[in-house]
Structures are given as structure tokens and as C-alpha cells.
């Protein structure tokens, strides 16, 4: 776990990235949550509009962000086909932190140490208000899904499946 000072620095970096992007956003700070439903309620959005930012590795020092609605999971075959690769992987938590500057559960493309490419699931565009992490545990930014896609220059594609319930 990071110290409060460190969390504050990462949150500040994310918020500075949001401000620099020019996107309109509203910050929500809430305590620990135990489920997607609790996170959605705390942020005032439907669970499908809570976006997970997943770091995916294409190769050595080659990563990207995938924006996944909270009620969905990455479809690895579709994502591989979209990117034209035969293999993708999820980096471990240490590598994810090293390449983004954020620990898992706080990752956002805004203020990341490197501006990795972004793939947004097709459900993000046209979704209206969505909530994305803002660099700290229990900190989120609510933004317009279309604007999010635009400011991140995200590639929009159907790259998710319904989340399994098991």
C-alpha cells in the first residue's frame, strides 16, 4: 500500500492530466468500496459506466490502455485481432506501476508516465456520463464518454464480452 503522500501525488498527476486535456470533468472521492455496484452508487453512475483502465502488454516496452465498462471483460481474441498480434498479456502489478506511475485500482491514461495508445470498448462512445479512475483509491472523474474517446484519441472497437459471474 502506498503512503497518503504518494497517493496524493498520483492523484495530483491524474487531475493535472485531466485539466491539460481540456475535458470537462467532475471529481468524486469516496471511501473503500467492495463491489462494482458500490463504486457505481458512490459515483452516481450505472455500473456499466464505471470504466476500468486495463494495462495490456503487446511486447517489450510496448503497452496500451484498454477502457472496459465495469460490467464487461476484455475479449482477448477480438483485442488481438484488432491489434494484429497473436499474443497479449497483462503485466504484473509492479510492471503496471512502473510503466504508468499508478498502482492497480488507480490506473488512468490521464497523467500516466507515458502516453500509451488507448483502445476504448465500443460501449464507451455514446454512453453519456462515464466514470474513470483519477489516480487514487476511491478517486474518480466523471466525464462524457464521447469526449473521453476524443481527448485520448482512443481507437473505438468492440473488444469486450459480458463479465462472467462465476
C-alpha positions in Angstrom: 0.0 0.0 0.0 1.2 3.5 -0.7 1.5 6.2 1.8 -1.1 9.1 1.8 1.6 11.5 0.4 2.3 9.2 -2.5 -1.4 8.7 -3.3 -1.8 12.4 -3.2 1.0 12.9 -5.7 -0.5 10.4 -8.1 -4.0 11.9 -7.7 -2.5 15.3 -8.4 -0.8 14.0 -11.6 -4.0 12.4 -12.8 -6.0 15.6 -12.2 -3.3 17.7 -13.9 -3.6 15.3 -16.9 -7.4 15.7 -16.9 -7.1 19.5 -16.8 -4.4 19.6 -19.5 -6.7 17.5 -21.8 -9.3 20.2 -21.7 -12.1 17.7 -21.0 -14.9 18.7 -18.6 -14.8 16.5 -15.5 -16.2 16.2 -12.1 -14.1 14.6 -9.3 -15.7 12.1 -6.9 -13.9 11.0 -3.8 -15.4 8.1 -1.8 -14.1 5.6 0.7 -13.3 2.0 0.0 -15.8 0.0 -2.0 -16.2 -3.7 -2.1 -18.0 -4.1 -5.4 -18.8 -2.6 -8.8 -22.3 -1.8 -7.5 -20.9 0.1 -4.5 -18.4 2.0 -6.8 -21.2 2.9 -9.2 -23.5 4.1 -6.4 -20.7 6.2 -4.8 -20.0 7.8 -8.2 -23.6 8.3 -9.2 -23.5 6.3 -12.4 -24.8 2.9 -13.7 -22.3 0.0 -13.2 -21.8 -0.3 -16.9 -20.5 3.3 -16.9 -17.7 2.7 -14.4 -14.7 2.2 -16.6 -11.8 0.0 -15.8 -8.5 1.1 -17.3 -6.6 -2.1 -18.1 -2.9 -2.0 -19.0 -2.1 -4.6 -21.7 1.4 -5.6 -22.9 2.0 -6.1 -26.6 5.7 -6.7 -26.3 8.9 -5.4 -24.6 8.2 -1.8 -23.5 5.1 -1.8 -25.6 1.9 -1.3 -23.7 -1.6 0.2 -24.2 -4.6 1.1 -22.1 -8.0 -0.6 -22.7 -11.1 1.1 -21.3 -13.5 -1.6 -20.3 -17.1 -0.9 -18.9 -17.4 -2.2 -15.4 -19.9 -5.0 -16.3 -17.6 -6.3 -19.1 -14.3 -8.0 -19.6 -11.7 -8.0 -22.3 -12.4 -10.3 -25.2 -8.8 -11.4 -25.9 -9.4 -12.9 -29.4 -11.1 -9.6 -30.5 -8.4 -7.4 -29.0 -5.7 -9.5 -30.6 -7.4 -9.3 -33.9 -7.9 -5.5 -33.6 -4.2 -5.0 -32.8 -3.0 -7.6 -35.4 -1.0 -9.6 -32.9 -1.0 -13.2 -31.8 -0.1 -12.6 -28.2 -1.0 -10.1 -25.5 -0.6 -10.3 -21.7 -1.4 -8.4 -18.5 1.7 -7.1 -16.8 2.1 -7.9 -13.1 1.3 -5.1 -10.6 4.9 -3.9 -10.3 5.4 -3.6 -14.0 2.0 -1.8 -14.4 3.1 0.7 -11.8 6.5 1.1 -13.4 5.0 1.9 -16.9 2.1 4.1 -15.7 3.1 5.6 -12.4 -0.1 4.2 -10.9 -0.9 1.2 -8.8 -3.7 -1.2 -9.8 -7.1 0.1 -8.9 -5.9 3.7 -9.6 -4.7 3.5 -13.2 -5.8 6.1 -15.7 -4.5 7.3 -19.0 -4.5 10.8 -17.6 -1.1 11.7 -16.2 0.4 8.3 -17.0 4.2 8.4 -17.1 4.0 7.6 -20.8 1.2 8.3 -23.2 0.4 4.8 -24.3 -2.2 4.2 -27.0 -5.8 3.8 -25.8 -8.5 1.3 -27.0 -12.0 2.1 -25.8 -14.6 -0.5 -26.0 -17.4 0.5 -28.4 -19.8 0.9 -25.4 -17.8 3.9 -24.1 -18.7 6.1 -27.1 -22.2 7.3 -26.9 -22.5 6.2 -23.3 -23.1 9.7 -21.9 -21.6 10.2 -18.4 -18.9 7.6 -17.5 -16.6 7.4 -14.5 -12.8 6.7 -14.9 -10.2 6.4 -12.2 -8.3 9.5 -11.2 -5.0 8.3 -9.8 -6.0 7.4 -6.2 -8.0 4.8 -4.4 -11.6 6.0 -4.1 -11.0 8.9 -6.5 -12.8 9.1 -9.9 -13.5 11.6 -12.6 -16.9 11.6 -14.3 -16.7 12.7 -17.9 -18.6 12.4 -21.2 -17.8 9.1 -23.0 -17.6 10.7 -26.4 -15.3 13.5 -25.1 -13.1 10.9 -23.3 -12.7 9.0 -26.6 -11.8 12.2 -28.4 -9.3 13.7 -25.9 -7.5 10.3 -25.6 -7.5 9.8 -29.4 -8.8 6.3 -28.5 -9.4 3.6 -31.0 -13.0 2.5 -30.6 -13.9 -1.1 -31.1 -16.0 -4.0 -29.8 -13.3 -5.6 -27.6 -15.3 -6.9 -24.6 -17.7 -9.7 -23.5 -20.1 -9.8 -20.7 -18.3 -10.3 -17.4 -18.6 -13.8 -16.2 -20.5 -14.1 -12.9 -18.5 -17.0 -11.5 
